[in-house]
Amino acid sequence: MIQPSSSQPKNAVRHGLSSSLHVPEERIRFVEHLRMELIHTHQPQSAQERDCISELALARWKLSECDRQMDLRAQSESAQAGMIFDRQMLNQFEIDEKLWHSNPRFRRDLLGQTYHGASLFEQLWSEIHHSLHSKIQNISLQQARNMAMLLGSSWKIHELSLDGHWLFSRFLKLEPNPGQTIIWWTHSSDTIAVAGDTKVIDHHLRNAPEKSASCKELKERATNELKFWQLRKRDLEMEYATRRKQFIEMSMGTGLGDPKLANEARLALRYQMTAQNRADKLLRRLDGLKRQRGLLEHRAKQAEEREERRQARDESGGFTMMSDLHEENPLVNAELETVMEDLATMMGQIQPEICGTQEAPVQEVAAAVQNKVVDQPVDPDGLLQARIERMMKGRGRNERARIRSQVKALRRGSELATTV
């Protein structure tokens, strides 16, 4: 169970990402839930595995906190980056719009290549189209000026292009008082209509069709231009959204030009990477402990089997080993019986001396057994060991081991008999 502690260090309490032990009380239940899920998944079988699972739960919680902080920061930076991009595009649009008003002939196409410019052109053509299809079937002088600039011509009376003359000749055909309209138009152009300008206007007015035909031509031009800029706006809107998304993605983690935000973004990324590495390391450690389960079980089983074999050998004594040896190699058994008989004879001869019932010196016993010099000491165990070693020469490893075990068993039997 994860418990809060008042003695825990309070570093990084503000967000809890750089501290190693601090867990807010409201998040303890979440950490405990992670721990129970890990226990259910991995089924720990040792104290080390349980401790590793507890540390892994804390690391997973810290990683989730880092991810949550990164998501919040990403959302905030995305919103700010989007606002910055929109503001930059609007500022550039305002500059291009002013240039378009001052020089429509060269700036119309430049403004029309932007999403905001296409939106402006689509809006102006929509208003003109609506006025031409209304009951009055006419446009105002201001709409005529906008229409001239939309066609790439200046609206001023002394700077008209061919498209401008085409437009204003048909516009004047729709006016109930063309003379007064020309006066307003000249006054708004900050100029005086000279004889040449008047002649050109009169020429275009004479060559212009009648009112109904002029209205029809203006409607057709407005309809075609409106459709064109509607399609253009749709294409540029997709391009604008793509550029906006790219700008947001490229601005992530940079602080948007603010050094403080950039430093916080680097710290948040470092905390996230540290938490991820910690969680991965603990998971690898837990997997290693789980892989050791089979090895530990195998070693414990081997130890139990060795203990059972040792107990079985102690209980059976030398008789079982002798029967096994007899079944496997009768020749070895016969030779070993001869050695055992000699050992029994020696033990019978030296038994009175061991028990203290006879006073015969050891030299006499040794002379009687080995025909040695009386004054030379005799070591029965050494002689017997030398004979056994000569007998085991050329034997296999298993046969030598059985001979040693049988000799030990017989010696223990002789010692028990002597004690009795």
Legacy VTK file of the C-alpha trace (Angstrom):
# vtk DataFile Version 3.0
C-alpha trace
ASCII
DATASET POLYDATA
POINTS 420 float
0.000 0.000 0.000
1.377 3.389 -1.000
1.319 5.774 1.950
2.007 9.538 1.983
4.752 10.663 4.307
5.293 14.051 5.885
9.029 13.328 6.084
9.377 13.000 2.333
11.453 15.650 0.546
9.459 18.604 -0.733
11.554 19.357 -3.787
9.565 19.906 -6.965
6.262 19.823 -5.072
4.815 22.291 -7.583
4.551 19.673 -10.316
6.151 16.565 -8.729
8.127 15.598 -11.824
11.692 15.924 -10.575
11.181 14.500 -7.096
11.743 10.791 -6.481
9.352 10.148 -3.582
6.693 12.835 -3.460
3.203 11.543 -4.313
0.182 13.825 -3.818
-2.472 12.368 -1.585
-5.136 12.607 -4.273
-2.982 10.409 -6.571
-2.231 7.630 -4.065
-5.336 5.712 -5.078
-4.228 5.809 -8.698
-0.741 4.529 -7.777
-2.266 1.737 -5.696
-4.493 0.789 -8.614
-1.432 0.556 -10.857
0.327 -1.617 -8.290
-2.602 -4.034 -8.041
-2.784 -4.304 -11.823
0.936 -5.101 -11.986
0.568 -7.718 -9.249
-2.315 -9.327 -11.111
-0.304 -9.325 -14.350
3.098 -10.515 -13.090
2.100 -12.619 -10.055
5.203 -11.909 -7.886
6.644 -14.852 -5.989
9.405 -13.191 -3.973
10.000 -10.092 -1.881
12.311 -8.694 -4.566
9.602 -8.966 -7.192
7.036 -7.278 -4.937
9.431 -4.405 -4.188
10.200 -4.037 -7.884
6.469 -3.898 -8.676
5.943 -1.160 -6.079
8.763 0.913 -7.599
7.405 0.248 -11.090
3.960 1.516 -10.045
5.502 4.769 -8.816
7.527 5.078 -12.031
4.416 4.481 -14.138
2.527 7.136 -12.199
5.349 9.646 -12.663
5.471 8.857 -16.379
1.719 9.434 -16.659
2.110 12.758 -14.849
4.874 13.757 -17.252
2.707 12.796 -20.208
-0.212 14.776 -18.790
1.974 17.831 -18.290
3.336 17.476 -21.811
-0.194 17.205 -23.215
-1.308 20.336 -21.367
1.788 22.173 -22.527
1.259 20.958 -26.087
-2.350 22.152 -26.081
-1.349 25.537 -24.698
1.522 25.934 -27.156
-0.692 24.785 -30.033
-3.303 27.403 -29.217
-0.665 30.120 -28.856
1.139 29.055 -32.025
-2.141 29.075 -33.943
-2.926 32.580 -32.701
0.565 33.761 -33.657
0.227 32.306 -37.152
-3.210 33.874 -37.653
-1.950 37.237 -36.431
1.034 37.111 -38.761
-1.174 36.248 -41.727
-3.629 39.039 -40.866
-0.823 41.576 -40.559
0.533 40.542 -43.927
-2.983 40.717 -45.390
-3.468 44.270 -44.151
-0.220 45.302 -45.794
-1.155 43.605 -49.081
-4.635 45.130 -49.002
-3.232 48.644 -48.684
-0.880 47.988 -51.584
-3.800 46.650 -53.628
-5.826 49.814 -53.022
-2.886 51.973 -54.070
-1.985 49.927 -57.166
-4.672 47.387 -58.148
-3.069 46.583 -61.463
0.069 45.006 -59.985
-1.135 44.019 -56.517
-4.391 42.217 -57.250
-2.777 38.883 -58.164
-0.428 39.083 -55.168
-3.329 39.605 -52.781
-5.391 36.934 -54.522
-2.744 34.292 -53.782
-3.480 34.435 -50.036
-6.427 32.928 -48.224
-7.504 36.223 -46.683
-7.208 37.981 -50.041
-9.312 35.350 -51.800
-11.873 35.611 -48.976
-12.022 39.401 -49.478
-12.456 39.066 -53.245
-15.148 36.408 -52.808
-17.012 38.668 -50.356
-16.864 41.743 -52.645
-18.002 39.784 -55.703
-20.800 38.248 -53.638
-22.071 41.712 -52.679
-21.909 42.907 -56.295
-23.670 39.776 -57.507
-26.408 40.203 -54.921
-26.996 43.856 -55.911
-27.194 43.041 -59.615
-29.723 40.270 -58.971
-31.858 42.359 -56.623
-34.988 44.286 -57.584
-33.095 47.477 -58.424
-30.572 45.583 -60.611
-27.886 48.168 -60.062
-24.713 48.744 -58.081
-23.480 51.745 -56.152
-20.512 53.904 -57.100
-18.478 52.316 -54.299
-19.304 48.828 -55.598
-18.302 49.963 -59.085
-14.973 51.188 -57.715
-14.428 47.833 -55.958
-15.388 45.969 -59.106
-12.836 47.966 -61.100
-10.078 47.107 -58.630
-11.199 43.449 -58.634
-10.710 43.468 -62.402
-7.176 44.816 -61.947
-7.909 48.400 -62.931
-7.741 51.676 -61.069
-11.129 53.168 -60.314
-9.968 56.772 -60.790
-11.387 58.450 -63.874
-7.989 59.434 -65.320
-6.324 56.010 -64.634
-8.865 53.610 -66.092
-7.702 50.582 -68.036
-9.673 48.835 -70.768
-11.487 46.692 -68.216
-12.202 49.822 -66.216
-13.725 51.604 -69.231
-15.766 48.487 -69.991
-17.099 48.413 -66.444
-17.893 52.108 -65.996
-19.529 52.446 -69.414
-22.029 49.749 -68.487
-22.336 51.033 -64.935
-23.273 54.508 -66.240
-25.871 52.911 -68.525
-27.659 51.677 -65.395
-27.534 55.046 -63.664
-30.665 57.248 -63.870
-28.474 60.413 -63.961
-25.106 59.554 -65.521
-23.910 63.190 -65.562
-24.251 63.626 -61.815
-22.595 60.227 -61.244
-19.638 61.321 -63.382
-19.288 64.460 -61.263
-19.197 62.401 -58.042
-16.805 59.982 -59.634
-14.492 62.815 -60.746
-14.631 64.467 -57.342
-13.777 61.221 -55.522
-10.881 60.704 -57.933
-9.250 63.968 -56.694
-8.910 65.210 -60.269
-10.655 67.295 -62.904
-12.232 65.648 -65.911
-10.346 67.064 -68.876
-11.595 67.066 -72.450
-9.719 63.892 -73.305
-11.211 61.936 -70.427
-14.681 63.177 -71.261
-14.318 62.162 -74.889
-13.126 58.682 -73.914
-16.049 58.248 -71.523
-18.496 59.485 -74.100
-16.985 57.094 -76.636
-17.427 54.111 -74.346
-20.924 55.214 -73.369
-21.953 55.388 -77.026
-20.457 51.943 -77.755
-21.972 50.371 -74.648
-25.132 48.299 -75.081
-28.490 49.320 -73.734
-29.425 49.167 -70.094
-30.819 45.630 -70.085
-27.903 44.257 -72.111
-25.383 46.100 -69.908
-27.032 44.681 -66.784
-26.921 41.203 -68.266
-23.211 41.484 -69.100
-22.411 42.761 -65.608
-24.370 39.873 -64.061
-22.510 37.325 -66.165
-19.129 38.840 -65.269
-19.988 38.981 -61.582
-21.276 35.382 -61.597
-18.164 34.033 -63.309
-15.801 35.954 -61.047
-17.728 34.865 -57.940
-17.464 31.197 -58.887
-13.756 31.564 -59.642
-12.944 33.166 -56.286
-15.127 30.710 -54.387
-13.077 27.832 -55.792
-9.890 29.770 -55.224
-10.848 30.424 -51.613
-11.573 26.755 -50.999
-8.177 25.682 -52.339
-6.334 28.379 -50.417
-8.241 27.488 -47.255
-6.828 23.956 -47.372
-3.364 25.343 -48.033
-3.781 27.791 -45.157
-4.797 24.984 -42.768
-1.794 22.897 -43.843
0.643 25.773 -43.322
-0.936 26.553 -39.971
-0.556 22.956 -38.833
3.070 22.849 -39.951
3.796 26.078 -38.119
2.265 24.670 -34.931
4.248 21.423 -35.182
7.510 23.264 -35.803
6.814 25.590 -32.874
6.280 22.767 -30.365
8.902 22.796 -27.629
10.548 26.005 -28.827
8.812 28.314 -26.381
7.498 30.437 -29.275
10.423 32.812 -28.950
10.091 33.193 -25.164
13.298 32.051 -23.337
11.354 31.192 -20.191
8.878 29.015 -22.056
11.707 27.379 -23.982
13.515 26.481 -20.749
10.336 25.041 -19.248
9.777 22.977 -22.383
13.305 21.516 -22.175
12.829 20.658 -18.495
9.493 18.962 -19.183
11.065 16.885 -21.965
13.949 15.879 -19.705
11.545 14.820 -16.927
9.561 12.742 -19.397
12.634 10.966 -20.769
13.942 10.280 -17.246
10.615 8.821 -16.143
10.414 6.673 -19.275
13.944 5.327 -18.776
13.208 4.586 -15.110
10.019 2.669 -15.953
11.772 0.680 -18.696
14.669 -0.187 -16.387
12.339 -1.457 -13.642
10.350 -3.489 -16.144
13.542 -5.139 -17.437
14.571 -5.870 -13.849
11.189 -7.461 -13.129
11.435 -9.595 -16.253
14.892 -10.721 -15.151
13.573 -11.729 -11.727
10.759 -13.660 -13.383
13.229 -15.490 -15.622
15.203 -16.533 -12.520
12.184 -18.320 -11.082
12.845 -21.492 -13.096
16.537 -21.498 -12.218
15.842 -21.119 -8.519
13.216 -23.850 -8.605
15.633 -26.133 -10.471
18.386 -25.502 -7.938
16.040 -26.109 -5.009
14.830 -29.343 -6.592
18.417 -30.491 -7.148
19.280 -29.734 -3.524
16.292 -31.770 -2.337
17.266 -34.678 -4.566
20.842 -34.604 -3.260
19.594 -34.598 0.310
17.278 -37.524 -0.386
20.103 -39.510 -1.971
22.394 -38.780 0.959
19.785 -39.930 3.457
19.132 -43.048 1.429
22.831 -43.892 1.386
23.116 -43.348 5.139
20.128 -45.585 5.825
21.017 -48.417 3.449
24.675 -48.555 4.549
27.166 -50.735 2.780
24.888 -53.694 2.018
23.057 -51.989 -0.780
26.305 -50.799 -2.311
27.734 -54.319 -2.044
24.721 -55.845 -3.783
24.915 -53.262 -6.540
28.624 -53.918 -6.953
28.016 -57.649 -7.055
25.402 -57.328 -9.710
27.558 -55.115 -11.882
31.050 -56.719 -11.513
31.486 -60.072 -9.690
35.275 -60.008 -10.078
35.571 -56.682 -8.288
33.229 -57.990 -5.612
35.354 -61.106 -5.026
38.572 -59.130 -4.711
36.855 -56.633 -2.422
35.605 -59.494 -0.208
39.187 -60.738 0.121
40.301 -57.296 1.216
37.432 -57.122 3.683
38.355 -60.505 5.146
41.925 -59.287 5.702
40.519 -56.136 7.280
38.310 -58.217 9.588
41.275 -60.416 10.539
43.412 -57.395 11.375
40.627 -55.797 13.341
40.112 -59.073 15.263
43.779 -59.292 16.081
44.121 -55.701 17.258
40.758 -55.637 19.026
42.162 -56.933 22.360
44.700 -54.149 22.356
42.017 -51.539 21.598
39.713 -52.799 24.309
42.553 -53.084 26.812
41.930 -56.816 27.508
45.324 -57.986 26.259
48.820 -56.674 26.979
50.445 -57.945 23.782
52.495 -55.263 22.109
51.527 -53.910 18.742
54.743 -55.279 17.212
53.688 -58.908 17.898
50.305 -58.377 16.289
51.890 -56.750 13.273
54.497 -59.608 13.034
51.759 -62.183 13.171
49.820 -60.479 10.408
52.478 -59.296 8.026
55.568 -61.369 9.122
57.463 -58.216 9.829
60.375 -57.645 12.165
59.225 -57.656 15.782
60.775 -54.352 16.672
59.262 -52.615 13.571
55.893 -50.839 14.116
52.998 -51.929 11.898
50.136 -49.693 10.656
47.189 -51.923 9.697
45.142 -49.097 8.285
47.994 -47.935 6.089
48.615 -51.447 4.774
44.939 -51.930 4.053
44.700 -48.560 2.299
47.731 -49.372 0.137
46.197 -52.699 -0.889
42.891 -51.051 -1.727
44.647 -48.431 -3.854
46.524 -51.140 -5.773
43.251 -52.914 -6.359
41.565 -49.731 -7.700
44.253 -49.100 -10.299
42.803 -49.446 -13.770
39.253 -49.349 -12.507
36.593 -46.930 -13.718
35.504 -43.878 -11.763
32.193 -45.405 -10.702
33.865 -48.638 -9.541
36.419 -46.724 -7.453
33.648 -44.683 -5.856
31.690 -47.817 -4.949
34.802 -49.461 -3.469
35.491 -46.419 -1.262
31.866 -46.308 -0.103
31.852 -50.021 0.679
35.117 -49.742 2.640
33.700 -46.876 4.689
30.524 -48.824 5.382
32.491 -51.884 6.528
34.707 -49.736 8.755
31.670 -48.207 10.384
30.250 -51.694 10.874
33.526 -52.902 12.450
33.700 -49.902 14.746
30.135 -50.520 15.914
30.906 -54.177 16.535
34.074 -53.297 18.458
32.209 -50.809 20.606
29.602 -53.363 21.464
LINES 1 421
420 0 1 2 3 4 5 6 7 8 9 10 11 12 13 14 15 16 17 18 19 20 21 22 23 24 25 26 27 28 29 30 31 32 33 34 35 36 37 38 39 40 41 42 43 44 45 46 47 48 49 50 51 52 53 54 55 56 57 58 59 60 61 62 63 64 65 66 67 68 69 70 71 72 73 74 75 76 77 78 79 80 81 82 83 84 85 86 87 88 89 90 91 92 93 94 95 96 97 98 99 100 101 102 103 104 105 106 107 108 109 110 111 112 113 114 115 116 117 118 119 120 121 122 123 124 125 126 127 128 129 130 131 132 133 134 135 136 137 138 139 140 141 142 143 144 145 146 147 148 149 150 151 152 153 154 155 156 157 158 159 160 161 162 163 164 165 166 167 168 169 170 171 172 173 174 175 176 177 178 179 180 181 182 183 184 185 186 187 188 189 190 191 192 193 194 195 196 197 198 199 200 201 202 203 204 205 206 207 208 209 210 211 212 213 214 215 216 217 218 219 220 221 222 223 224 225 226 227 228 229 230 231 232 233 234 235 236 237 238 239 240 241 242 243 244 245 246 247 248 249 250 251 252 253 254 255 256 257 258 259 260 261 262 263 264 265 266 267 268 269 270 271 272 273 274 275 276 277 278 279 280 281 282 283 284 285 286 287 288 289 290 291 292 293 294 295 296 297 298 299 300 301 302 303 304 305 306 307 308 309 310 311 312 313 314 315 316 317 318 319 320 321 322 323 324 325 326 327 328 329 330 331 332 333 334 335 336 337 338 339 340 341 342 343 344 345 346 347 348 349 350 351 352 353 354 355 356 357 358 359 360 361 362 363 364 365 366 367 368 369 370 371 372 373 374 375 376 377 378 379 380 381 382 383 384 385 386 387 388 389 390 391 392 393 394 395 396 397 398 399 400 401 402 403 404 405 406 407 408 409 410 411 412 413 414 415 416 417 418 419
